[in-house]
Amino acid sequence: MTLFQDNSQDSGATGAAKTATSSVGNLVGGLGRTVGNVTGAAGRGVGDTVTGATGSAGQPVGDALGSLGTGVEKGADDVSKGVENAGKWK
């Protein structure tokens, strides 16, 4: 019996697998989040352009496009968090 015993499950092959999957999960999650942010910003930009160009007549369409962009961004962020957590075996 040792005084200090490592009961960690993050040693050996398991630790190596967790490190590898965490790195891949962080990479894929970061890429997904980037794509979501760009898509969200583009959607909001197009929505603002439609609203600006058409005035109040086109505002519902512009608002819908902006909301769609925001929804895509939020969805991509949620998926990215899930991928990162899966990579960390959570």
MMTF fields as JSON, N, C-alpha, C and O atoms, coordinates in Angstrom:
{
  "mmtfVersion": "1.0.0",
  "mmtfProducer": "UNKNOWN",
  "numBonds": 359,
  "numAtoms": 360,
  "numGroups": 90,
  "numChains": 1,
  "numModels": 1,
  "chainsPerModel": [1],
  "groupsPerChain": [90],
  "chainIdList": ["A"],
  "bondAtomList": [4, 2, 8, 6, 12, 10, 16, 14, 20, 18, 24, 22, 28, 26, 32, 30, 36, 34, 40, 38, 44, 42, 48, 46, 52, 50, 56, 54, 60, 58, 64, 62, 68, 66, 72, 70, 76, 74, 80, 78, 84, 82, 88, 86, 92, 90, 96, 94, 100, 98, 104, 102, 108, 106, 112, 110, 116, 114, 120, 118, 124, 122, 128, 126, 132, 130, 136, 134, 140, 138, 144, 142, 148, 146, 152, 150, 156, 154, 160, 158, 164, 162, 168, 166, 172, 170, 176, 174, 180, 178, 184, 182, 188, 186, 192, 190, 196, 194, 200, 198, 204, 202, 208, 206, 212, 210, 216, 214, 220, 218, 224, 222, 228, 226, 232, 230, 236, 234, 240, 238, 244, 242, 248, 246, 252, 250, 256, 254, 260, 258, 264, 262, 268, 266, 272, 270, 276, 274, 280, 278, 284, 282, 288, 286, 292, 290, 296, 294, 300, 298, 304, 302, 308, 306, 312, 310, 316, 314, 320, 318, 324, 322, 328, 326, 332, 330, 336, 334, 340, 338, 344, 342, 348, 346, 352, 350, 356, 354],
  "bondOrderList": [1, 1, 1, 1, 1, 1, 1, 1, 1, 1, 1, 1, 1, 1, 1, 1, 1, 1, 1, 1, 1, 1, 1, 1, 1, 1, 1, 1, 1, 1, 1, 1, 1, 1, 1, 1, 1, 1, 1, 1, 1, 1, 1, 1, 1, 1, 1, 1, 1, 1, 1, 1, 1, 1, 1, 1, 1, 1, 1, 1, 1, 1, 1, 1, 1, 1, 1, 1, 1, 1, 1, 1, 1, 1, 1, 1, 1, 1, 1, 1, 1, 1, 1, 1, 1, 1, 1, 1, 1],
  "groupList": [{"groupName": "MET", "atomNameList": ["N", "CA", "C", "O"], "elementList": ["N", "C", "C", "O"], "formalChargeList": [0, 0, 0, 0], "bondAtomList": [1, 0, 2, 1, 3, 2], "bondOrderList": [1, 1, 2], "singleLetterCode": "M", "chemCompType": "L-PEPTIDE LINKING"}, {"groupName": "THR", "atomNameList": ["N", "CA", "C", "O"], "elementList": ["N", "C", "C", "O"], "formalChargeList": [0, 0, 0, 0], "bondAtomList": [1, 0, 2, 1, 3, 2], "bondOrderList": [1, 1, 2], "singleLetterCode": "T", "chemCompType": "L-PEPTIDE LINKING"}, {"groupName": "LEU", "atomNameList": ["N", "CA", "C", "O"], "elementList": ["N", "C", "C", "O"], "formalChargeList": [0, 0, 0, 0], "bondAtomList": [1, 0, 2, 1, 3, 2], "bondOrderList": [1, 1, 2], "singleLetterCode": "L", "chemCompType": "L-PEPTIDE LINKING"}, {"groupName": "PHE", "atomNameList": ["N", "CA", "C", "O"], "elementList": ["N", "C", "C", "O"], "formalChargeList": [0, 0, 0, 0], "bondAtomList": [1, 0, 2, 1, 3, 2], "bondOrderList": [1, 1, 2], "singleLetterCode": "F", "chemCompType": "L-PEPTIDE LINKING"}, {"groupName": "GLN", "atomNameList": ["N", "CA", "C", "O"], "elementList": ["N", "C", "C", "O"], "formalChargeList": [0, 0, 0, 0], "bondAtomList": [1, 0, 2, 1, 3, 2], "bondOrderList": [1, 1, 2], "singleLetterCode": "Q", "chemCompType": "L-PEPTIDE LINKING"}, {"groupName": "ASP", "atomNameList": ["N", "CA", "C", "O"], "elementList": ["N", "C", "C", "O"], "formalChargeList": [0, 0, 0, 0], "bondAtomList": [1, 0, 2, 1, 3, 2], "bondOrderList": [1, 1, 2], "singleLetterCode": "D", "chemCompType": "L-PEPTIDE LINKING"}, {"groupName": "ASN", "atomNameList": ["N", "CA", "C", "O"], "elementList": ["N", "C", "C", "O"], "formalChargeList": [0, 0, 0, 0], "bondAtomList": [1, 0, 2, 1, 3, 2], "bondOrderList": [1, 1, 2], "singleLetterCode": "N", "chemCompType": "L-PEPTIDE LINKING"}, {"groupName": "SER", "atomNameList": ["N", "CA", "C", "O"], "elementList": ["N", "C", "C", "O"], "formalChargeList": [0, 0, 0, 0], "bondAtomList": [1, 0, 2, 1, 3, 2], "bondOrderList": [1, 1, 2], "singleLetterCode": "S", "chemCompType": "L-PEPTIDE LINKING"}, {"groupName": "GLY", "atomNameList": ["N", "CA", "C", "O"], "elementList": ["N", "C", "C", "O"], "formalChargeList": [0, 0, 0, 0], "bondAtomList": [1, 0, 2, 1, 3, 2], "bondOrderList": [1, 1, 2], "singleLetterCode": "G", "chemCompType": "PEPTIDE LINKING"}, {"groupName": "ALA", "atomNameList": ["N", "CA", "C", "O"], "elementList": ["N", "C", "C", "O"], "formalChargeList": [0, 0, 0, 0], "bondAtomList": [1, 0, 2, 1, 3, 2], "bondOrderList": [1, 1, 2], "singleLetterCode": "A", "chemCompType": "L-PEPTIDE LINKING"}, {"groupName": "LYS", "atomNameList": ["N", "CA", "C", "O"], "elementList": ["N", "C", "C", "O"], "formalChargeList": [0, 0, 0, 0], "bondAtomList": [1, 0, 2, 1, 3, 2], "bondOrderList": [1, 1, 2], "singleLetterCode": "K", "chemCompType": "L-PEPTIDE LINKING"}, {"groupName": "VAL", "atomNameList": ["N", "CA", "C", "O"], "elementList": ["N", "C", "C", "O"], "formalChargeList": [0, 0, 0, 0], "bondAtomList": [1, 0, 2, 1, 3, 2], "bondOrderList": [1, 1, 2], "singleLetterCode": "V", "chemCompType": "L-PEPTIDE LINKING"}, {"groupName": "ARG", "atomNameList": ["N", "CA", "C", "O"], "elementList": ["N", "C", "C", "O"], "formalChargeList": [0, 0, 0, 0], "bondAtomList": [1, 0, 2, 1, 3, 2], "bondOrderList": [1, 1, 2], "singleLetterCode": "R", "chemCompType": "L-PEPTIDE LINKING"}, {"groupName": "PRO", "atomNameList": ["N", "CA", "C", "O"], "elementList": ["N", "C", "C", "O"], "formalChargeList": [0, 0, 0, 0], "bondAtomList": [1, 0, 2, 1, 3, 2], "bondOrderList": [1, 1, 2], "singleLetterCode": "P", "chemCompType": "L-PEPTIDE LINKING"}, {"groupName": "GLU", "atomNameList": ["N", "CA", "C", "O"], "elementList": ["N", "C", "C", "O"], "formalChargeList": [0, 0, 0, 0], "bondAtomList": [1, 0, 2, 1, 3, 2], "bondOrderList": [1, 1, 2], "singleLetterCode": "E", "chemCompType": "L-PEPTIDE LINKING"}, {"groupName": "TRP", "atomNameList": ["N", "CA", "C", "O"], "elementList": ["N", "C", "C", "O"], "formalChargeList": [0, 0, 0, 0], "bondAtomList": [1, 0, 2, 1, 3, 2], "bondOrderList": [1, 1, 2], "singleLetterCode": "W", "chemCompType": "L-PEPTIDE LINKING"}],
  "groupTypeList": [0, 1, 2, 3, 4, 5, 6, 7, 4, 5, 7, 8, 9, 1, 8, 9, 9, 10, 1, 9, 1, 7, 7, 11, 8, 6, 2, 11, 8, 8, 2, 8, 12, 1, 11, 8, 6, 11, 1, 8, 9, 9, 8, 12, 8, 11, 8, 5, 1, 11, 1, 8, 9, 1, 8, 7, 9, 8, 4, 13, 11, 8, 5, 9, 2, 8, 7, 2, 8, 1, 8, 11, 14, 10, 8, 9, 5, 5, 11, 7, 10, 8, 11, 14, 6, 9, 8, 10, 15, 10],
  "groupIdList": [1, 2, 3, 4, 5, 6, 7, 8, 9, 10, 11, 12, 13, 14, 15, 16, 17, 18, 19, 20, 21, 22, 23, 24, 25, 26, 27, 28, 29, 30, 31, 32, 33, 34, 35, 36, 37, 38, 39, 40, 41, 42, 43, 44, 45, 46, 47, 48, 49, 50, 51, 52, 53, 54, 55, 56, 57, 58, 59, 60, 61, 62, 63, 64, 65, 66, 67, 68, 69, 70, 71, 72, 73, 74, 75, 76, 77, 78, 79, 80, 81, 82, 83, 84, 85, 86, 87, 88, 89, 90],
  "secStructList": [7, 7, 1, 1, 7, 7, 7, 7, 1, 1, 1, 2, 2, 2, 2, 2, 2, 2, 2, 2, 2, 2, 2, 2, 2, 2, 2, 2, 2, 2, 2, 2, 2, 2, 2, 2, 2, 2, 2, 2, 2, 2, 2, 2, 2, 2, 2, 2, 2, 2, 2, 2, 2, 2, 4, 4, 4, 6, 2, 2, 2, 2, 2, 2, 2, 2, 2, 2, 2, 2, 2, 2, 2, 2, 2, 2, 2, 2, 2, 2, 2, 2, 2, 2, 2, 2, 2, 6, 6, 7],
  "xCoordList": [0.835, 0.0, 0.882, 1.841, 0.545, 1.304, 0.536, -0.687, 1.272, 0.659, -0.177, -1.276, 0.359, -0.36, -0.635, 0.286, -1.86, -2.244, -2.985, -3.874, -2.616, -3.266, -4.487, -4.364, -5.657, -6.897, -7.499, -8.633, -6.741, -7.232, -7.471, -6.691, -8.571, -8.856, -8.224, -8.397, -7.497, -6.897, -5.426, -4.597, -5.106, -3.728, -3.664, -4.673, -2.48, -2.284, -3.039, -3.112, -3.602, -4.305, -5.534, -5.851, -6.226, -7.418, -7.045, -7.723, -5.984, -5.53, -5.118, -5.425, -4.419, -4.005, -5.215, -5.256, -6.195, -7.404, -8.167, -8.668, -8.256, -8.964, -8.252, -8.897, -6.933, -6.172, -6.403, -6.62, -6.359, -6.545, -7.959, -8.14, -8.953, -10.33, -10.657, -11.459, -10.044, -10.258, -9.71, -10.352, -8.534, -7.936, -8.797, -9.044, -9.252, -10.102, -11.435, -11.934, -12.008, -13.275, -13.164, -14.052, -12.064, -11.865, -11.685, -12.199, -10.962, -10.75, -12.069, -12.404, -12.815, -14.088, -15.093, -15.829, -15.123, -16.032, -15.708, -16.608, -14.431, -14.026, -14.37, -14.831, -14.144, -14.495, -16.002, -16.459, -16.758, -18.223, -18.725, -19.631, -18.128, -18.517, -18.168, -18.942, -17.004, -16.596, -17.568, -18.005, -17.899, -18.841, -20.199, -20.829, -20.642, -21.912, -21.904, -22.879, -20.791, -20.694, -20.718, -21.39, -19.982, -19.948, -21.327, -21.804, -21.961, -23.289, -24.311, -25.149, -24.237, -25.154, -24.979, -25.955, -23.735, -23.469, -23.93, -24.491, -23.689, -24.115, -25.637, -26.173, -26.326, -27.789, -28.342, -29.277, -27.751, -28.201, -27.875, -28.669, -26.716, -26.339, -27.274, -27.677, -27.622, -28.559, -29.923, -30.589, -30.337, -31.623, -31.661, -32.648, -30.585, -30.51, -30.514, -31.123, -29.823, -29.788, -31.174, -31.594, -31.879, -33.232, -34.132, -34.881, -34.052, -34.879, -34.507, -35.385, -33.22, -32.782, -33.176, -33.514, -33.131, -33.428, -34.92, -35.335, -35.715, -37.154, -38.005, -39.204, -37.405, -38.162, -39.113, -38.86, -40.195, -41.124, -41.805, -42.232, -41.914, -42.552, -41.739, -42.308, -40.426, -39.57, -39.063, -38.328, -39.456, -38.954, -39.272, -38.4, -40.468, -40.722, -39.763, -39.301, -39.471, -38.531, -37.125, -36.416, -36.727, -35.403, -35.247, -34.214, -36.291, -36.252, -36.18, -35.478, -36.912, -36.9, -35.518, -35.037, -34.879, -33.528, -32.536, -31.668, -32.667, -31.803, -32.01, -31.051, -33.257, -33.568, -33.06, -32.575, -33.177, -32.665, -31.154, -30.634, -30.453, -29.004, -28.633, -27.703, -29.36, -29.107, -29.395, -28.66, -30.453, -30.795, -29.724, -29.369, -29.211, -28.136, -26.904, -26.256, -26.591, -25.426, -25.587, -24.652, -26.753, -27.017, -26.959, -26.392, -27.555, -27.523, -26.112, -25.752, -25.304, -23.919, -23.126, -22.277, -23.398, -22.709, -23.068, -22.195, -24.348, -24.784, -24.159, -23.701, -24.141, -23.531, -22.038, -21.487, -21.387, -19.948, -19.638, -18.668, -20.445, -20.255, -20.417, -19.669, -21.403, -21.616, -20.44, -20.034, -19.889, -18.719, -17.524, -16.802, -17.319, -16.207, -16.391, -15.429, -17.599, -17.858, -17.672, -17.134, -18.111, -17.929, -16.442, -15.993, -15.69, -14.245, -13.576, -12.52, -14.187, -13.656, -14.286, -14.039, -15.097, -15.773, -16.738, -16.848, -17.43, -18.417, -19.781, -20.757],
  "yCoordList": [-1.172, 0.0, 1.239, 1.337, 2.175, 3.417, 4.519, 4.469, 5.496, 6.613, 7.456, 7.895, 7.672, 8.432, 7.521, 7.094, 7.233, 6.32, 7.105, 7.901, 6.877, 7.551, 6.737, 5.693, 7.216, 6.549, 7.162, 6.858, 8.013, 8.696, 7.699, 6.77, 7.915, 7.079, 7.669, 7.135, 8.766, 9.448, 9.092, 9.958, 7.833, 7.413, 6.317, 5.691, 6.097, 5.044, 5.299, 6.428, 4.228, 4.311, 5.197, 5.908, 5.166, 6.007, 7.483, 8.286, 7.833, 9.22, 9.685, 10.806, 8.816, 9.163, 9.338, 10.257, 8.456, 8.549, 9.83, 10.499, 10.169, 11.395, 12.633, 13.583, 12.617, 13.752, 13.903, 15.013, 12.803, 12.847, 13.288, 14.153, 12.699, 13.065, 14.482, 15.162, 14.936, 16.304, 17.285, 18.289, 16.999, 17.874, 17.921, 18.996, 16.772, 16.717, 17.404, 18.153, 17.161, 17.788, 19.3, 20.013, 19.792, 21.243, 21.835, 22.917, 21.137, 21.618, 21.67, 22.696, 20.571, 20.514, 21.488, 22.158, 21.564, 22.5, 23.945, 24.747, 24.27, 25.631, 25.973, 27.077, 25.025, 25.257, 25.432, 26.314, 24.588, 24.691, 26.021, 26.63, 26.462, 27.742, 28.892, 29.839, 28.809, 29.848, 29.923, 31.007, 28.775, 28.745, 29.296, 30.058, 28.918, 29.414, 30.919, 31.6, 31.438, 32.886, 33.646, 34.67, 33.14, 33.805, 33.75, 34.747, 32.585, 32.433, 33.325, 33.952, 33.377, 34.226, 35.698, 36.423, 36.13, 37.53, 37.853, 38.92, 36.927, 37.145, 37.23, 38.081, 36.352, 36.371, 37.671, 38.246, 38.13, 39.41, 40.565, 41.497, 40.51, 41.554, 41.619, 42.703, 40.45, 40.413, 40.915, 41.651, 40.518, 40.982, 42.491, 43.135, 43.055, 44.513, 45.205, 46.261, 44.592, 45.171, 45.16, 46.147, 44.052, 43.958, 45.004, 45.699, 45.108, 46.088, 47.513, 48.342, 47.787, 49.121, 49.487, 50.636, 48.504, 48.778, 48.875, 49.585, 48.183, 48.118, 48.873, 49.05, 49.317, 50.059, 49.156, 47.963, 49.738, 48.994, 47.854, 46.878, 47.967, 46.895, 45.604, 44.513, 45.723, 44.536, 44.16, 43.184, 44.935, 44.68, 43.277, 42.658, 42.746, 41.382, 40.352, 39.438, 40.513, 39.588, 39.8, 38.838, 41.064, 41.36, 40.834, 40.264, 41.03, 40.53, 39.004, 38.422, 38.364, 36.898, 36.387, 35.411, 37.036, 36.622, 36.821, 35.979, 37.934, 38.171, 37.139, 36.653, 36.807, 35.787, 34.411, 33.639, 34.121, 32.845, 32.77, 31.742, 33.854, 33.887, 33.674, 32.929, 34.327, 34.172, 32.743, 32.189, 32.146, 30.762, 29.784, 28.862, 29.98, 29.111, 29.255, 28.266, 30.484, 30.725, 30.027, 29.387, 30.145, 29.507, 27.994, 27.317, 27.466, 26.016, 25.493, 24.462, 26.2, 25.788, 25.849, 24.994, 26.853, 26.973, 25.8, 25.234, 25.441, 24.313, 23.001, 22.201, 22.784, 21.565, 21.546, 20.508, 22.698, 22.775, 22.449, 21.748, 22.948, 22.632, 21.139, 20.547, 20.525, 19.089, 18.29, 17.303, 18.709, 18.024, 18.153, 17.183, 19.344, 19.537, 18.697, 18.101, 18.639, 17.823, 16.339, 15.601, 15.906, 14.495, 14.183, 13.11, 15.114, 14.92, 14.814, 14.194, 15.418, 15.361, 14.218, 14.076, 13.413, 12.255, 12.686, 12.022, 13.792, 14.266, 13.782, 14.064],
  "zCoordList": [0.0, 0.0, 0.0, 0.766, -0.865, -0.915, -0.216, -0.083, 0.218, 0.912, -0.049, 0.287, -1.242, -2.26, -3.435, -4.132, -3.645, -4.718, -5.795, -5.491, -7.049, -8.161, -8.562, -9.203, -8.184, -8.555, -9.815, -10.185, -10.457, -11.646, -12.765, -12.974, -13.481, -14.633, -15.895, -16.991, -15.735, -16.873, -17.02, -17.298, -16.835, -17.0, -18.054, -18.379, -18.577, -19.564, -20.847, -21.331, -21.395, -22.676, -22.593, -23.547, -21.472, -21.32, -21.351, -21.993, -20.668, -20.668, -22.053, -22.458, -22.778, -24.142, -25.051, -25.868, -24.908, -25.731, -25.41, -26.314, -24.137, -23.75, -24.288, -24.731, -24.248, -24.775, -26.267, -26.754, -26.994, -28.451, -28.814, -29.67, -28.169, -28.506, -28.061, -28.7, -26.968, -26.521, -27.547, -27.856, -28.07, -29.088, -30.34, -30.887, -30.792, -31.982, -31.702, -32.542, -30.546, -30.18, -30.123, -30.588, -29.547, -29.481, -30.872, -31.157, -31.737, -33.103, -33.87, -34.463, -33.859, -34.58, -33.978, -34.704, -32.658, -31.997, -32.347, -32.596, -32.363, -32.719, -34.157, -34.448, -35.056, -36.458, -36.626, -37.353, -35.951, -36.026, -35.498, -36.068, -34.405, -33.811, -34.757, -34.896, -35.406, -36.363, -37.534, -37.919, -38.094, -39.222, -38.777, -39.51, -37.598, -37.079, -36.877, -37.194, -36.346, -36.13, -37.453, -37.578, -38.435, -39.745, -40.397, -40.938, -40.343, -40.939, -40.234, -40.882, -38.92, -38.16, -38.494, -38.688, -38.56, -38.891, -40.313, -40.564, -41.237, -42.624, -42.717, -43.426, -42.003, -42.012, -41.471, -42.029, -40.37, -39.797, -40.744, -40.88, -41.396, -42.34, -43.534, -43.956, -44.084, -45.209, -44.762, -45.49, -43.567, -43.04, -42.881, -43.237, -42.345, -42.188, -43.554, -43.723, -44.527, -45.876, -46.507, -47.112, -46.367, -46.927, -46.283, -46.969, -44.969, -44.262, -44.69, -44.927, -44.784, -45.173, -46.594, -46.877, -47.486, -48.891, -49.167, -50.083, -48.399, -48.697, -47.698, -47.912, -46.618, -45.608, -44.841, -44.67, -44.388, -43.537, -44.286, -43.669, -45.618, -46.385, -46.325, -46.281, -46.323, -46.303, -44.931, -44.778, -43.929, -42.576, -42.068, -41.458, -42.285, -41.8, -42.413, -41.73, -43.706, -44.36, -43.805, -43.513, -43.661, -43.105, -41.69, -41.339, -40.873, -39.493, -39.464, -38.637, -40.373, -40.433, -40.812, -40.236, -41.774, -42.173, -41.031, -40.803, -40.319, -39.161, -38.073, -37.473, -37.822, -36.803, -37.215, -36.388, -38.49, -38.999, -38.799, -38.366, -39.111, -38.903, -37.45, -37.143, -36.555, -35.125, -34.677, -33.86, -35.203, -34.85, -35.307, -34.573, -36.509, -37.019, -36.133, -35.789, -35.771, -34.911, -33.565, -33.084, -32.961, -31.648, -31.763, -30.906, -32.837, -33.04, -33.222, -32.654, -34.014, -34.231, -32.934, -32.683, -32.111, -30.827, -29.912, -29.254, -29.874, -29.045, -29.515, -28.699, -30.821, -31.364, -31.054, -30.688, -31.203, -30.933, -29.475, -29.188, -28.568, -27.151, -26.909, -26.132, -27.58, -27.446, -27.969, -27.354, -29.101, -29.674, -28.738, -28.507, -28.205, -27.276, -26.019, -25.533, -25.486, -24.302, -24.596, -23.77, -25.755, -26.127, -26.238, -25.835, -26.78, -26.885, -25.534, -25.406, -24.521, -23.155, -22.355, -21.157, -23.029, -22.441, -21.34, -20.31, -21.558, -20.563, -20.951, -20.256]
}
